[in-house]
Amino acid sequence: MLRTSVYLDAEGNRTADPGKAVGGEILESAAEGHAAKRTWFRVEEVELSWLPVSEAAFLLWVLALLVFAWLVAALILFVL
């Protein structure tokens, strides 16, 4: 299977680095008699208007709550 990729950066220019890509196309050729598989992708930054803090701060709070819940569960299981 042959794979061809075209990556586009934020300005729409082609780039060879997939880490800098925010969009592009991946084309995988298939065996004879089968259609090629074409995949488009686009990465967009979305602002959540209902979130009063930054996304990173929100995710840190979620992580802290999960660790706290895990510690409480471990303590309860240890006591029982």
Secondary structure, DSSP 8 states (H G I E B T S, - for coil): -EEEEEEE-TTS-EES-GGG-SEEEEEEE-STTS--EEEEEE------TT-SS-HHHHHHHHHHHHHHHHHHHHHHHHH-
